[in-house]
Amino acid sequence: MSENQEIIKKTHKYGDEQLEIAYTPASRPGPVGELARAKAAKGDMPIYVVDGFGDHPPLNPRTYDAGHGIVCEQDAAVPMRDGVTTYCDIYRPAGQTNLPAIISWSPYGKRPGTDTPEIEWQTPGVPEGSHSNNAKFEGPDPNYWCHKGYAICNYDPRGIGNSEGDIYLWSSQEGRDGYDLIEWLAAREWCSGKVAMLGNSALAMCQWRIAAERPPHLACMAPWEGIADIYRETLPWGGFPESGFWPFLTQMLVGGNLIEDLAANYDQYPLMNAYWEDKIPDFSKIEVPAYITAGWSHFHLRAAIMAYRFTGSKMKWLRAHRDFEWADQYSREGLEEATLFFDRYLKGIRNGWESTPHVRLDIMDAYDFDYQLKRGEKDFPLERTEYRKLYVDASNRALSQTPVSRESKCHYDAVKGKATFDITFDEETELTGYMKLRLWVEAQGNDDLDLLVAVQKLDPKGKWLPYLVMGKPHPGCPGKLRVSLREIDESHPYHSEFQPWHPFKNPQKLGPGEIVPIEIEIYPSSRIWHAGEQLRVEVAGHYERIDWFEPFDWNTINRGTHVIHSGGKYDSYLLVPYIPPKYVAGNTVYR
């Protein structure tokens, strides 16, 4: 939040621990639709609203004809167990009962930013006309799903719009409220008693927590990408704070009371504690069928993959792709697959869904080209993965497939500099899965280092070969770590050789001349390197956006010089997930 906004402290109990939590007044409702109409009339914008965030008009409970054979029960009051009243809009096919319900839950407003038919709000990257003005931003479109025999519940969570209470951002409270909403919907006279959830980003994030509460009438879920661990994946990803996207997002949320101030709470609680742990869902408690998607390009990626790996349900499917979440969800193929999934588990239609491979992967190549699409696999990480070490040689900024015996070091300016280490593959090489970077590092002129890592692909001449998302070059597979928070908890159930688990609880500053080993988790990916192409691992003290469109910015404590040591006892290396071909016949390789 901005520095001049009022901070209000409230005490909350987390288990046996009581903590003071910072809030600030939420943004108040404004004339989003009127502004859009005015801009369109003046020619300042196309005839659609590009941000997709919703209006929050005064309460007006009614049932009206939404057109195309759809009725809308507007501002239906939903009671929570603690007496708070929340509100939703329910779209249903007119005159039908015994309907499964699909929840569209997010803090963005349950109605689009305009109610004028000639103005269509549009999600970036999604072709004009793909969804109607009855859809929430990032949510399922009633003008599709109602015609398939479903009801859509556009829901304003606690504190959003006219819903009572304060805005809790991705906490256990969201799980309890979701339980109450599901059971309330299941009891409606028009409902079949089966309820599901669908949507991307915030509309997926809520699903982990709600499903873990095990509401009896939740039949299945389709989280179309969404983070889970707010601390490790967003606000202080890697242990140091992100200051661009998250403050912007929380200022966009509208309500009548208070909103958690994540930035202020991070300032007060920069280490993992009960407050942050309350925001981490327990995947093992999820038991319903789950169709999970993951975009290789997105910060949602880590949670989506981990949810697939650790969710308690045996009926789970993962599809990982290069495209951005919005375009993927509203695509014809995305809609068709979601329909098959919901028809199977909400309507009991035997449509062959079970024959869908449990894991399907797009294997990326370069630019907007993919090497393979929706390749079926049995599990993730892949069963045939061979983890190989590419050893850092600081003396010539290279990676080697064999250990480096001679000790050496390289250095770069901690604020503006970077170090890169390259290797050329002499045969076609697929890397699919998790990477990890182990480095021996030293801080000169400081007692800590904030490191930002990217793994990239280069052509035989050293030219960067990015893959494109919405026409923009992705910066590369990311990893981040504050070195003082390098401690690893090998006893944690999520820890593995390829994914180190950092508890982020016990800072260990560096002394002058101290050289320490660290392990940096790098997000999973899937990519092919052709013979002669190069892999580059980039280590820097700053974030290089390279025309990437997401407005991230990280506040680092870097100053002085970063030093990377390699060779001999300094066994710095990049661990990569090499995938051998399924078959080789002469010169032909089958993947």
C-alpha positions as CSV (number, residue, x, y, z in Angstrom):
1,M,0.0,0.0,0.0
2,S,1.0,3.6,-0.4
3,E,3.0,5.2,2.4
4,N,0.3,7.7,3.4
5,Q,-2.4,5.1,3.9
6,E,-3.6,4.3,7.4
7,I,-2.4,1.1,9.0
8,I,-4.7,-0.6,11.4
9,K,-3.5,-3.5,13.5
10,K,-5.7,-6.4,14.6
11,T,-4.8,-9.4,16.7
12,H,-5.4,-12.9,15.2
13,K,-4.8,-16.3,16.7
14,Y,-2.9,-18.9,14.6
15,G,-2.9,-22.2,16.6
16,D,-1.5,-21.2,20.0
17,E,0.1,-18.1,18.7
18,Q,-1.3,-14.6,18.6
19,L,0.0,-12.1,16.1
20,E,-0.7,-8.5,15.2
21,I,-1.8,-8.2,11.6
22,A,-1.7,-5.0,9.5
23,Y,-4.7,-3.8,7.6
24,T,-5.5,-0.7,5.6
25,P,-8.8,0.6,4.3
26,A,-9.8,-1.2,1.1
27,S,-10.3,0.9,-2.1
28,R,-13.9,2.1,-2.3
29,P,-16.2,1.4,-5.2
30,G,-15.9,3.6,-8.2
31,P,-17.7,4.1,-11.5
32,V,-15.7,1.5,-13.5
33,G,-18.4,1.0,-16.1
34,E,-19.1,4.7,-16.5
35,L,-15.4,5.4,-17.0
36,A,-15.2,2.7,-19.6
37,R,-18.1,4.1,-21.5
38,A,-16.7,7.6,-21.4
39,K,-13.3,6.5,-22.7
40,A,-15.0,4.5,-25.5
41,A,-17.2,7.5,-26.4
42,K,-14.1,9.8,-26.7
43,G,-12.2,7.2,-28.7
44,D,-9.6,6.9,-26.0
45,M,-9.9,3.1,-25.9
46,P,-11.4,0.4,-28.1
47,I,-15.0,-0.6,-27.6
48,Y,-14.1,-3.0,-24.8
49,V,-12.8,-2.8,-21.3
50,V,-9.3,-4.2,-21.3
51,D,-8.6,-4.6,-17.5
52,G,-11.6,-6.9,-16.9
53,F,-12.0,-5.8,-13.2
54,G,-15.6,-5.6,-12.2
55,D,-18.0,-3.0,-11.0
56,H,-19.3,-3.0,-7.4
57,P,-22.7,-1.2,-7.6
58,P,-25.1,-1.0,-4.7
59,L,-27.0,-4.1,-3.6
60,N,-30.0,-4.8,-5.9
61,P,-31.3,-8.3,-5.1
62,R,-33.5,-9.5,-8.0
63,T,-33.9,-12.2,-10.6
64,Y,-33.8,-11.0,-14.2
65,D,-33.6,-12.3,-17.7
66,A,-29.9,-12.3,-18.7
67,G,-30.7,-13.1,-22.3
68,H,-30.1,-16.2,-24.4
69,G,-32.3,-18.4,-22.2
70,I,-30.3,-17.5,-19.1
71,V,-31.7,-16.1,-15.8
72,C,-29.6,-14.3,-13.2
73,E,-30.3,-14.4,-9.5
74,Q,-28.4,-11.2,-8.6
75,D,-27.0,-10.3,-5.2
76,A,-28.1,-13.6,-3.5
77,A,-27.1,-13.4,0.2
78,V,-24.8,-16.3,1.3
79,P,-24.4,-16.6,5.1
80,M,-21.0,-17.6,6.6
81,R,-20.7,-19.6,9.8
82,D,-19.6,-16.6,11.8
83,G,-22.6,-14.4,10.8
84,V,-21.0,-12.5,8.0
85,T,-23.1,-12.2,4.9
86,T,-21.5,-12.4,1.4
87,Y,-23.1,-12.1,-2.0
88,C,-23.1,-13.8,-5.3
89,D,-24.7,-13.7,-8.8
90,I,-26.0,-17.0,-10.0
91,Y,-26.6,-17.6,-13.7
92,R,-28.9,-20.6,-14.6
93,P,-30.5,-21.9,-17.7
94,A,-34.1,-20.7,-17.5
95,G,-36.7,-23.3,-16.4
96,Q,-34.2,-26.0,-15.5
97,T,-33.4,-27.8,-12.2
98,N,-31.1,-30.6,-11.1
99,L,-28.2,-28.4,-12.2
100,P,-24.6,-28.8,-11.0
101,A,-23.0,-25.5,-9.9
102,I,-19.6,-24.1,-10.8
103,I,-18.1,-21.5,-8.6
104,S,-16.2,-18.5,-10.0
105,W,-14.5,-17.1,-6.8
106,S,-12.2,-14.1,-6.8
107,P,-11.7,-10.7,-5.3
108,Y,-12.1,-8.9,-8.7
109,G,-15.8,-8.1,-8.7
110,K,-18.6,-10.4,-9.6
111,R,-19.8,-8.3,-12.5
112,P,-17.8,-7.0,-15.5
113,G,-16.8,-3.4,-15.7
114,T,-19.7,-2.5,-18.0
115,D,-23.3,-3.3,-18.4
116,T,-23.6,-1.7,-21.8
117,P,-24.0,-4.4,-24.5
118,E,-22.0,-2.6,-27.2
119,I,-19.0,-2.4,-24.9
120,E,-17.3,-5.8,-24.4
121,W,-14.6,-6.2,-21.8
122,Q,-11.8,-8.3,-23.1
123,T,-9.0,-10.2,-21.5
124,P,-5.5,-9.6,-23.0
125,G,-4.5,-12.3,-25.4
126,V,-8.0,-13.6,-25.8
127,P,-9.7,-13.0,-29.1
128,E,-12.5,-10.5,-29.1
129,G,-15.9,-12.2,-28.7
130,S,-14.5,-15.2,-26.8
131,H,-16.5,-14.5,-23.6
132,S,-19.6,-12.5,-22.7
133,N,-20.2,-9.7,-20.3
134,N,-21.6,-12.1,-17.8
135,A,-18.2,-13.7,-17.1
136,K,-16.0,-12.6,-14.2
137,F,-12.4,-11.7,-15.0
138,E,-10.5,-15.0,-15.4
139,G,-13.7,-17.0,-14.7
140,P,-16.1,-19.3,-16.6
141,D,-18.5,-17.7,-18.9
142,P,-22.2,-18.3,-18.0
143,N,-23.1,-17.8,-21.7
144,Y,-21.2,-21.0,-22.4
145,W,-21.8,-23.1,-19.3
146,C,-25.5,-22.4,-18.9
147,H,-26.1,-23.8,-22.4
148,K,-24.2,-27.0,-21.3
149,G,-26.6,-27.5,-18.3
150,Y,-24.6,-25.8,-15.5
151,A,-25.2,-23.0,-13.1
152,I,-22.4,-20.4,-12.6
153,C,-21.9,-18.7,-9.3
154,N,-20.0,-15.4,-9.6
155,Y,-19.0,-14.9,-6.0
156,D,-17.6,-11.8,-4.1
157,P,-15.6,-13.2,-1.1
158,R,-15.7,-11.8,2.3
159,G,-14.9,-8.1,2.3
160,I,-15.1,-7.6,-1.5
161,G,-17.8,-5.3,-2.9
162,N,-20.9,-5.5,-0.8
163,S,-19.9,-8.7,1.0
164,E,-19.4,-8.0,4.7
165,G,-16.2,-8.3,6.7
166,D,-12.6,-7.6,6.0
167,I,-10.6,-8.9,3.0
168,Y,-8.4,-11.8,4.0
169,L,-5.9,-12.6,1.3
170,W,-5.5,-16.3,0.6
171,S,-5.7,-17.7,4.1
172,S,-7.4,-20.5,6.0
173,Q,-10.5,-18.2,6.4
174,E,-10.9,-18.5,2.6
175,G,-11.1,-22.2,2.9
176,R,-13.8,-22.1,5.6
177,D,-15.8,-19.6,3.7
178,G,-15.5,-21.7,0.6
179,Y,-16.9,-24.7,2.5
180,D,-19.9,-22.6,3.6
181,L,-20.6,-21.4,0.1
182,I,-20.4,-24.9,-1.4
183,E,-22.8,-26.3,1.1
184,W,-25.2,-23.4,0.7
185,L,-25.2,-23.8,-3.1
186,A,-25.8,-27.5,-2.9
187,A,-29.0,-26.9,-0.9
188,R,-30.6,-24.6,-3.5
189,E,-33.8,-26.0,-4.9
190,W,-32.4,-25.9,-8.5
191,C,-29.1,-27.6,-7.6
192,S,-28.3,-31.3,-8.1
193,G,-26.2,-31.2,-5.0
194,K,-22.9,-31.4,-6.9
195,V,-20.6,-28.3,-6.9
196,A,-17.3,-27.6,-8.6
197,M,-14.8,-24.8,-8.9
198,L,-13.2,-23.4,-12.1
199,G,-10.9,-20.5,-13.0
200,N,-7.3,-19.3,-13.3
201,S,-5.0,-17.2,-11.0
202,A,-7.0,-16.0,-8.0
203,L,-9.9,-18.3,-9.1
204,A,-7.5,-21.2,-8.8
205,M,-5.7,-20.1,-5.7
206,C,-8.8,-20.3,-3.6
207,Q,-9.4,-23.9,-4.8
208,W,-6.4,-25.4,-2.9
209,R,-7.6,-24.1,0.4
210,I,-11.3,-24.8,-0.1
211,A,-10.8,-28.3,-1.3
212,A,-8.5,-29.0,1.6
213,E,-11.5,-28.3,3.9
214,R,-13.3,-31.3,2.3
215,P,-16.8,-29.8,1.9
216,P,-19.1,-32.8,1.4
217,H,-20.8,-31.5,-1.8
218,L,-17.6,-30.5,-3.6
219,A,-17.5,-33.0,-6.5
220,C,-14.4,-31.9,-8.4
221,M,-12.1,-29.0,-9.1
222,A,-10.3,-27.4,-12.1
223,P,-7.7,-25.0,-10.9
224,W,-6.4,-23.3,-14.1
225,E,-3.1,-22.2,-12.6
226,G,-2.7,-20.5,-9.3
227,I,-0.1,-20.0,-6.6
228,A,-0.4,-21.7,-3.2
229,D,2.4,-20.6,-0.9
230,I,2.2,-16.8,-0.8
231,Y,5.6,-16.5,1.0
232,R,7.7,-18.7,-1.2
233,E,6.0,-18.0,-4.6
234,T,5.1,-14.3,-4.5
235,L,5.6,-11.5,-2.0
236,P,9.1,-12.5,-0.9
237,W,9.8,-15.2,-3.5
238,G,13.2,-16.6,-2.5
239,G,13.3,-14.6,0.7
240,F,13.4,-11.0,-0.7
241,P,10.3,-8.8,-1.4
242,E,8.5,-8.2,-4.7
243,S,7.4,-4.6,-4.8
244,G,5.7,-4.1,-8.2
245,F,2.9,-6.5,-8.9
246,W,1.5,-7.3,-5.4
247,P,1.1,-3.8,-4.0
248,F,-0.6,-2.8,-7.3
249,L,-3.0,-5.8,-7.1
250,T,-4.1,-5.2,-3.6
251,Q,-4.8,-1.6,-4.3
252,M,-7.1,-2.7,-7.0
253,L,-9.3,-4.7,-4.7
254,V,-12.6,-3.0,-3.7
255,G,-14.6,-3.3,-0.5
256,G,-16.3,-1.5,2.3
257,N,-14.0,-2.3,5.2
258,L,-10.3,-3.3,5.6
259,I,-7.9,-5.3,3.5
260,E,-4.8,-7.2,4.7
261,D,-1.7,-5.2,3.9
262,L,0.6,-7.9,2.7
263,A,3.6,-5.5,2.2
264,A,3.2,-4.1,5.8
265,N,2.9,-7.6,7.2
266,Y,6.0,-8.7,5.4
267,D,7.9,-5.7,6.8
268,Q,6.7,-6.8,10.3
269,Y,7.2,-10.5,9.7
270,P,10.0,-11.0,7.1
271,L,10.6,-14.6,8.1
272,M,8.3,-17.6,7.8
273,N,5.9,-17.7,10.8
274,A,2.4,-18.7,11.7
275,Y,0.8,-15.9,9.7
276,W,2.5,-17.0,6.4
277,E,2.0,-20.7,7.2
278,D,-1.8,-20.1,7.6
279,K,-1.7,-19.2,3.9
280,I,-0.3,-22.5,2.8
281,P,-2.9,-25.2,1.8
282,D,-2.4,-28.8,2.8
283,F,-2.5,-30.5,-0.6
284,S,-2.7,-34.0,1.0
285,K,-6.2,-33.2,2.2
286,I,-7.6,-32.7,-1.3
287,E,-9.5,-35.8,-2.3
288,V,-11.8,-34.8,-5.1
289,P,-11.0,-35.3,-8.8
290,A,-8.7,-32.5,-10.0
291,Y,-7.9,-31.2,-13.5
292,I,-4.8,-28.9,-13.1
293,T,-3.2,-26.8,-15.7
294,A,0.3,-25.2,-15.5
295,G,1.9,-22.6,-17.8
296,W,5.6,-23.0,-18.2
297,S,5.8,-19.2,-18.4
298,H,4.0,-18.2,-15.2
299,F,4.8,-17.7,-11.5
300,H,1.7,-19.9,-10.9
301,L,3.8,-22.8,-12.2
302,R,5.4,-24.0,-8.9
303,A,2.1,-24.4,-7.1
304,A,0.3,-26.1,-10.0
305,I,3.0,-28.8,-10.3
306,M,3.3,-29.3,-6.6
307,A,-0.5,-29.6,-6.2
308,Y,-0.4,-32.3,-8.8
309,R,2.4,-34.1,-7.1
310,F,1.1,-33.9,-3.5
311,T,-2.7,-33.8,-3.7
312,G,-4.3,-36.7,-2.0
313,S,-6.6,-37.5,-4.8
314,K,-5.8,-40.4,-7.1
315,M,-8.0,-39.0,-9.8
316,K,-5.8,-36.1,-10.9
317,W,-4.6,-34.8,-14.2
318,L,-1.9,-32.2,-15.1
319,R,-1.5,-30.4,-18.4
320,A,1.5,-28.1,-18.8
321,H,1.7,-25.7,-21.8
322,R,3.6,-22.8,-23.1
323,D,0.6,-20.5,-23.6
324,F,-0.5,-17.8,-21.1
325,E,-3.3,-18.8,-18.8
326,W,-6.0,-16.5,-20.2
327,A,-5.7,-17.6,-23.8
328,D,-5.5,-21.2,-22.7
329,Q,-8.7,-21.2,-20.5
330,Y,-10.9,-19.5,-23.1
331,S,-9.6,-21.4,-26.1
332,R,-11.9,-23.9,-27.8
333,E,-9.7,-26.8,-26.8
334,G,-9.6,-25.6,-23.2
335,L,-13.4,-25.3,-23.0
336,E,-13.9,-28.7,-24.6
337,E,-11.6,-30.4,-22.1
338,A,-13.1,-28.7,-19.1
339,T,-16.6,-29.7,-20.3
340,L,-15.6,-33.4,-20.6
341,F,-14.1,-33.3,-17.1
342,F,-17.2,-31.6,-15.5
343,D,-19.6,-33.8,-17.5
344,R,-17.8,-36.8,-16.1
345,Y,-17.7,-35.8,-12.4
346,L,-20.7,-33.5,-12.1
347,K,-23.1,-35.3,-14.3
348,G,-21.9,-38.8,-14.3
349,I,-21.5,-39.0,-18.0
350,R,-19.2,-41.8,-19.1
351,N,-17.4,-39.9,-21.8
352,G,-14.0,-41.6,-21.7
353,W,-12.3,-38.9,-19.6
354,E,-10.4,-41.6,-17.7
355,S,-8.4,-42.4,-20.8
356,T,-6.8,-39.0,-20.6
357,P,-3.1,-39.4,-19.8
358,H,-2.6,-38.2,-16.2
359,V,0.3,-35.9,-17.4
360,R,0.4,-34.1,-20.7
361,L,3.3,-31.8,-21.6
362,D,4.1,-29.2,-24.3
363,I,7.8,-29.6,-25.0
364,M,9.0,-26.1,-25.9
365,D,11.5,-25.2,-28.6
366,A,12.0,-21.6,-29.5
367,Y,9.9,-18.5,-30.1
368,D,6.3,-19.7,-30.8
369,F,7.3,-23.2,-31.8
370,D,6.9,-26.3,-29.7
371,Y,8.8,-29.5,-30.3
372,Q,5.8,-31.6,-29.1
373,L,2.3,-30.9,-27.9
374,K,0.3,-32.6,-25.1
375,R,2.8,-35.5,-24.9
376,G,1.3,-38.1,-22.6
377,E,3.3,-39.2,-19.5
378,K,2.5,-41.3,-16.5
379,D,3.7,-38.9,-13.8
380,F,5.7,-35.8,-13.0
381,P,8.6,-35.7,-12.6
382,L,9.0,-38.2,-15.4
383,E,9.8,-41.7,-14.3
384,R,12.7,-42.0,-16.8
385,T,14.4,-38.7,-15.6
386,E,18.2,-38.9,-15.3
387,Y,19.5,-36.1,-13.1
388,R,22.8,-34.9,-14.4
389,K,25.3,-32.3,-13.0
390,L,26.7,-29.6,-15.2
391,Y,29.7,-28.2,-13.3
392,V,30.4,-24.5,-13.1
393,D,33.9,-23.4,-14.3
394,A,34.3,-19.8,-13.1
395,S,37.6,-19.5,-14.9
396,N,36.0,-19.5,-18.4
397,R,32.3,-18.9,-17.5
398,A,31.4,-22.3,-18.7
399,L,29.5,-25.5,-17.7
400,S,31.1,-28.9,-17.9
401,Q,29.7,-32.4,-17.9
402,T,32.6,-33.6,-15.8
403,P,33.8,-32.2,-12.4
404,V,36.2,-29.3,-12.5
405,S,39.4,-30.0,-10.6
406,R,41.0,-26.5,-10.6
407,E,39.6,-24.0,-8.1
408,S,38.7,-20.6,-9.6
409,K,36.3,-17.7,-9.1
410,C,34.6,-14.9,-10.9
411,H,32.8,-11.8,-9.7
412,Y,30.4,-9.1,-10.8
413,D,28.9,-5.9,-9.5
414,A,26.2,-6.8,-7.0
415,V,23.7,-4.2,-8.2
416,K,24.0,-4.1,-12.0
417,G,26.2,-7.0,-13.0
418,K,25.8,-10.7,-13.7
419,A,27.7,-13.9,-14.5
420,T,26.7,-16.4,-17.2
421,F,27.9,-20.0,-17.7
422,D,27.3,-21.8,-21.0
423,I,27.5,-25.3,-22.3
424,T,27.0,-26.6,-25.9
425,F,25.1,-29.8,-26.5
426,D,26.5,-32.1,-29.2
427,E,23.3,-34.0,-29.5
428,E,19.6,-33.4,-29.2
429,T,18.9,-33.0,-25.5
430,E,15.5,-32.8,-23.7
431,L,15.4,-31.3,-20.2
432,T,12.0,-31.7,-18.6
433,G,11.4,-31.3,-14.8
434,Y,13.1,-29.4,-12.0
435,M,16.5,-27.8,-12.1
436,K,18.6,-26.8,-9.1
437,L,21.7,-24.5,-8.9
438,R,24.3,-25.2,-6.3
439,L,26.9,-22.5,-5.9
440,W,29.7,-21.5,-3.6
441,V,29.3,-17.8,-3.1
442,E,31.0,-14.9,-1.3
443,A,29.9,-11.3,-0.6
444,Q,32.5,-8.6,-0.8
445,G,31.4,-5.3,0.8
446,N,28.2,-6.8,2.2
447,D,27.0,-9.5,4.6
448,D,24.4,-10.9,2.3
449,L,23.5,-11.6,-1.4
450,D,20.2,-11.6,-3.2
451,L,20.5,-13.8,-6.3
452,L,18.2,-14.0,-9.3
453,V,18.8,-16.9,-11.7
454,A,17.5,-17.7,-15.2
455,V,18.2,-20.7,-17.4
456,Q,18.1,-19.9,-21.1
457,K,18.6,-21.3,-24.5
458,L,21.1,-20.0,-27.1
459,D,21.7,-20.8,-30.8
460,P,25.1,-22.2,-31.9
461,K,26.4,-18.6,-32.3
462,G,25.3,-17.5,-28.8
463,K,22.2,-15.7,-29.8
464,W,19.4,-15.9,-27.2
465,L,16.5,-18.2,-28.3
466,P,13.6,-17.3,-26.0
467,Y,10.1,-18.8,-26.2
468,L,7.3,-16.4,-26.7
469,V,4.2,-15.9,-24.6
470,M,1.6,-13.5,-25.9
471,G,4.2,-12.3,-28.3
472,K,6.8,-11.5,-25.6
473,P,10.1,-13.3,-24.9
474,H,10.1,-15.1,-21.6
475,P,13.2,-14.3,-19.5
476,G,14.0,-18.0,-18.7
477,C,13.4,-20.6,-16.1
478,P,13.6,-18.6,-12.8
479,G,15.1,-19.1,-9.4
480,K,15.7,-16.7,-6.5
481,L,17.3,-16.8,-3.1
482,R,18.5,-14.5,-0.3
483,V,21.8,-16.2,0.7
484,S,21.3,-15.6,4.5
485,L,18.2,-17.8,4.2
486,R,20.1,-20.6,2.6
487,E,19.3,-23.2,5.3
488,I,17.6,-26.3,4.0
489,D,15.2,-28.6,5.9
490,E,15.9,-32.1,4.5
491,S,13.2,-33.6,6.8
492,H,10.4,-31.7,5.2
493,P,8.1,-33.9,3.1
494,Y,8.4,-31.7,0.1
495,H,12.2,-31.6,0.1
496,S,14.1,-33.6,-2.6
497,E,17.4,-33.6,-4.2
498,F,16.0,-31.7,-7.1
499,Q,13.8,-29.3,-5.1
500,P,15.5,-28.0,-1.9
501,W,13.2,-26.9,0.8
502,H,14.1,-23.6,2.5
503,P,12.3,-23.0,5.8
504,F,13.1,-19.2,5.7
505,K,13.3,-19.0,9.4
506,N,16.9,-18.7,10.5
507,P,19.0,-16.0,8.8
508,Q,22.7,-16.6,8.7
509,K,24.7,-13.5,7.6
510,L,28.1,-13.9,5.9
511,G,31.3,-12.8,7.5
512,P,34.2,-11.1,5.6
513,G,35.8,-13.6,3.3
514,E,33.3,-16.3,4.2
515,I,32.4,-18.7,1.3
516,V,29.2,-20.7,1.7
517,P,27.4,-23.3,-0.4
518,I,23.8,-22.6,-1.4
519,E,21.1,-24.4,-3.3
520,I,18.6,-22.5,-5.4
521,E,15.3,-24.1,-6.5
522,I,14.6,-23.4,-10.2
523,Y,11.1,-23.7,-11.4
524,P,10.3,-26.8,-13.6
525,S,10.2,-26.6,-17.4
526,S,10.3,-28.7,-20.5
527,R,12.4,-27.8,-23.5
528,I,14.5,-29.3,-26.3
529,W,18.0,-28.3,-27.3
530,H,19.1,-29.3,-30.8
531,A,22.6,-30.4,-31.5
532,G,24.9,-27.3,-31.4
533,E,22.6,-25.2,-29.3
534,Q,23.7,-23.9,-25.9
535,L,22.3,-23.8,-22.4
536,R,23.1,-20.7,-20.4
537,V,22.6,-20.2,-16.6
538,E,22.5,-16.6,-15.7
539,V,23.2,-15.4,-12.1
540,A,22.6,-11.7,-11.3
541,G,21.8,-9.3,-8.5
542,H,19.0,-7.7,-10.3
543,Y,15.9,-8.6,-12.4
544,E,16.2,-8.4,-16.2
545,R,12.7,-8.0,-17.6
546,I,13.8,-8.2,-21.3
547,D,10.4,-6.8,-22.6
548,W,8.5,-9.4,-20.4
549,F,5.0,-7.9,-19.7
550,E,4.4,-8.8,-16.0
551,P,5.3,-5.8,-13.8
552,F,7.5,-7.6,-11.3
553,D,10.2,-5.7,-9.4
554,W,12.3,-7.1,-6.5
555,N,13.8,-5.0,-3.7
556,T,17.3,-6.4,-3.1
557,I,19.8,-5.6,-0.4
558,N,22.7,-6.0,-2.8
559,R,25.8,-3.8,-2.7
560,G,29.5,-4.4,-3.3
561,T,30.6,-7.5,-5.3
562,H,29.3,-11.0,-5.7
563,V,31.9,-13.7,-6.0
564,I,31.2,-17.2,-7.4
565,H,33.7,-20.0,-6.6
566,S,34.0,-23.3,-8.5
567,G,36.3,-26.3,-8.9
568,G,37.9,-28.6,-6.4
569,K,36.2,-28.4,-3.1
570,Y,33.8,-25.7,-4.5
571,D,31.5,-28.1,-6.3
572,S,29.3,-25.5,-7.9
573,Y,26.9,-27.1,-10.5
574,L,23.5,-26.9,-12.3
575,L,21.4,-30.1,-11.7
576,V,19.4,-30.8,-14.9
577,P,16.6,-33.3,-15.6
578,Y,17.9,-35.1,-18.7
579,I,15.1,-37.1,-20.4
580,P,16.4,-40.0,-22.5
581,P,14.5,-40.9,-25.7
582,K,11.8,-43.5,-25.4
583,Y,13.2,-45.4,-28.4
584,V,16.2,-45.0,-30.7
585,A,16.3,-46.9,-34.1
586,G,19.5,-46.1,-36.0
587,N,19.6,-42.4,-36.5
588,T,15.9,-42.0,-35.6
589,V,15.0,-40.8,-32.1
590,Y,11.5,-41.3,-30.7
591,R,10.4,-39.1,-27.8
